[in-house]
Amino acid sequence: MKRALFPGSFDPITNGHFDIIKRGVKVFDEIVVAIGINADKKYMFSLEERKAFIEKSFKNEPKVKVVTYNGLTIDFCKEIDAEFILRGLRNPADFEFEKAIAHTNRRLSKIETVFLLTAAKTSFISSSIVRDVIRNNGDYTVLVPESVRVNK
């Protein structure tokens, strides 16, 4: 089984994340969407809300599992027997940042990182932009899956 871990904070999941996961299930037998837990970080949405957003978005996709984890991503990959890390790239800055992490992960383990380019229509979306739009009472609904729209 080709299992990929798609790690992130997903605060909240965006249409960009949604697109990467939907396209990833065509490449992998299973996508484990892993919400990293960072006690030092201030989130807009609780861990339970973020997990529910993703689960509702993929309730009809049996190849997508949603979990939470602590610690190093590669350690969690080993724990769940994931050979791949899935990442989305929006722009050259993302690539440079993700490339360094991918090289480090490969050096510390045998886990490969697979990059998918975001769709042009979602390449500008980030969770931080969505949070800013929400904080300022803007129309964020075109930026996120329906599971997030009905909650806020």
C-alpha positions in Angstrom: 0.0 0.0 0.0 1.3 3.4 -0.9 0.4 5.6 2.1 1.2 9.3 2.2 1.1 11.6 5.1 -0.2 15.2 4.4 0.9 17.1 7.5 -0.1 20.6 8.5 -1.9 22.8 11.0 -5.0 23.2 8.8 -6.2 26.3 10.7 -8.5 26.0 8.8 -8.3 23.7 5.8 -8.5 25.7 2.6 -9.6 25.0 -0.9 -5.9 24.7 -1.8 -5.5 21.9 0.8 -8.7 20.3 -0.4 -7.4 20.3 -4.0 -4.1 18.7 -3.0 -5.8 15.9 -1.1 -8.3 15.2 -3.9 -5.5 15.0 -6.4 -3.3 13.0 -4.0 -5.9 10.2 -3.7 -5.3 9.5 -7.4 -1.6 8.9 -6.7 -1.7 7.1 -3.4 -3.7 4.2 -1.9 -4.3 6.2 1.3 -3.7 9.8 2.4 -3.4 10.4 6.1 -4.1 14.0 6.8 -2.1 14.7 10.0 -2.8 17.7 12.1 0.3 18.6 14.0 -0.1 19.7 17.6 2.0 22.6 18.7 1.2 23.8 22.3 3.1 27.0 21.7 1.0 28.1 18.7 -2.2 30.1 19.0 -4.9 28.7 16.7 -8.1 30.3 15.5 -9.9 27.0 15.5 -9.6 24.2 18.1 -8.0 20.9 17.2 -11.4 19.3 17.3 -12.9 21.8 14.9 -10.0 21.5 12.5 -10.2 17.7 12.5 -14.0 17.9 12.0 -13.6 20.3 9.1 -11.4 17.8 7.3 -13.4 14.7 8.2 -16.6 16.3 6.9 -14.9 17.4 3.7 -13.8 13.9 3.0 -16.6 11.8 4.5 -17.3 10.1 1.2 -13.6 9.4 0.4 -12.5 6.2 2.1 -8.9 6.7 1.1 -8.6 9.8 3.4 -7.9 9.4 7.1 -7.6 12.3 9.6 -5.4 12.1 12.7 -3.5 14.3 15.0 0.2 13.9 16.0 3.0 15.3 18.2 6.7 15.4 17.4 8.7 15.0 14.3 6.8 14.3 11.1 9.2 11.5 10.0 8.8 9.7 13.4 5.0 9.8 12.9 5.4 8.5 9.3 7.4 5.5 10.7 4.7 5.0 13.3 1.9 4.7 10.8 4.0 3.1 8.0 3.8 6.0 5.6 6.6 5.9 3.0 5.7 9.4 1.6 5.0 12.9 2.7 2.7 14.9 0.5 3.1 18.6 0.2 1.5 21.3 -1.9 3.5 24.1 -3.5 2.0 27.5 -4.3 5.0 29.5 -5.3 8.8 29.5 -5.5 9.1 30.5 -1.8 7.1 27.4 -0.8 9.4 25.3 -2.9 12.6 26.6 -1.3 11.2 26.2 2.2 9.7 22.7 1.5 12.9 21.6 -0.3 15.0 22.1 2.8 12.6 20.1 4.9 12.4 17.3 2.3 16.2 17.0 2.2 16.4 16.9 6.0 13.6 14.3 6.2 15.3 12.1 3.5 18.6 12.5 5.3 17.1 11.4 8.6 14.9 8.6 7.1 14.0 6.9 3.9 10.8 8.9 3.6 10.3 10.6 0.2 8.4 13.9 -0.1 6.1 14.2 -3.1 5.2 17.7 -4.2 2.0 18.6 -6.1 1.7 22.1 -7.5 -1.5 23.8 -6.4 -4.1 24.6 -9.0 -3.9 28.1 -10.4 -7.3 28.9 -9.0 -6.2 28.2 -5.4 -2.5 29.1 -5.6 -3.0 32.4 -3.7 -4.9 30.9 -0.8 -3.3 30.3 2.6 -4.7 29.5 6.0 -3.3 32.8 7.3 -5.0 34.8 4.6 -8.3 33.0 5.4 -7.9 33.7 9.2 -7.3 37.4 8.4 -10.4 37.6 6.2 -12.4 35.9 9.0 -11.0 38.3 11.7 -12.0 41.3 9.5 -15.5 39.9 8.8 -14.8 39.4 5.1 -16.3 36.9 2.8 -14.0 33.9 3.3 -16.5 31.4 1.9 -14.9 31.2 -1.6 -11.6 30.2 0.0 -12.6 27.2 2.1 -14.5 23.9 1.7 -18.2 23.9 2.8 -17.4 22.2 6.1 -15.6 25.4 7.2 -18.2 27.7 5.7 -21.1 26.3 7.7 -19.2 26.5 11.0 -18.2 30.1 11.3 
